[in-house]
Amino acid sequence: MGETYWILIVIGLIMLVTTTVFHFVMKWQSARDFSLIRFRIKTWWGMFGIFCVATLFNSTISLCAIMVLSYFALKEYFSMMKTRKSDRRLFLWAYLTIPIQFYWIYIGWYGMFIVFIPIYVFLFLPLPRIIGKGTIGFLRSVSVTQWGLMLMVFGLSHLAFFSVASPEYGANLVLYLIILTQINDVVQYLVSLYIGRKKVAPTANSYITWEGLAAGVIATMLTAYLIYRFVTPFDLPFAVLMGLLISVVGYFGSLTISVLKRDLLIGNREKMEQLKGRYLHRIDSLAYTAPVFFHVVRYFFDFM
């Protein structure tokens, strides 16, 4: 656990230096628009605090911290939807699935944890929308709600199950995953912003370029190489391979949620700008990398 403390201290110092440098750069180049970077730094600090709690304390406190994160992520996701009165009951039932999903984690019931949202919630969530509410807009409201539950609750809840599945390595594996995912996001964004020219998918994500994507893959694999021996039981080839996997999967997660946001917010540019500084914009990659990383590790290692 000592290595975990040191890594968190180093991350905190890096963020402090970055924040200080950015403060002076904003004053030096006051004519430039740094709003996106300012939003990112603000939310990184918030996420750093949440994940410190999730990593350093016992599994119950970690579970509660991640459950709160899932709640706010789902709430922000729902705020993008054009809703009717008939959707409110559906949203209420969706929120109620969060403590139930995390209860399965708390008692260590992996079987129910893995099927509750993809099967039972998928099958029965439409009922509150159907009963007495008619069929207008049914498919869109139910399908979008289920997408939100899969990404913001089911996907992120895997972060909490690491410590339950492996009390010895779980917290460190969460830290490893978060560091690699965030390094990937940061490098992809900054390289694309200042160096990149060729957009990967301009209609879905106007920021990420091929140059940024390549730089993110390299930086993530390099980071995996530098920290794996301190926080994981992996050997070198597996650790670097996980860096590659997390980078690519994180990109697909960011891209998919970008498409969802654009579809939900068509014609509402003001709301789109507001959401750029929210937590949903920072955890889109984690919604994908957390379940993929969890199941790959669980497949190859007995300690999970």
PEQUINOR-V531842 format. One record per helix or strand of 3 or more residues. SS is the DSSP state (helix for helix, strand for strand). FROM is the first residue (numbers start at 1). LEN is the number of residues. Records with the same first field share a line. If there is no record, write none. Layout:
SS=FROM-LEN + FROM-LEN
This chain:
helix=2-27 + 35-22 + 59-21 + 85-22 + 110-15 + 126-5 + 138-28 + 170-25 + 210-22 + 236-29 + 269-7 + 280-4 + 286-15
strand=199-3 + 205-5
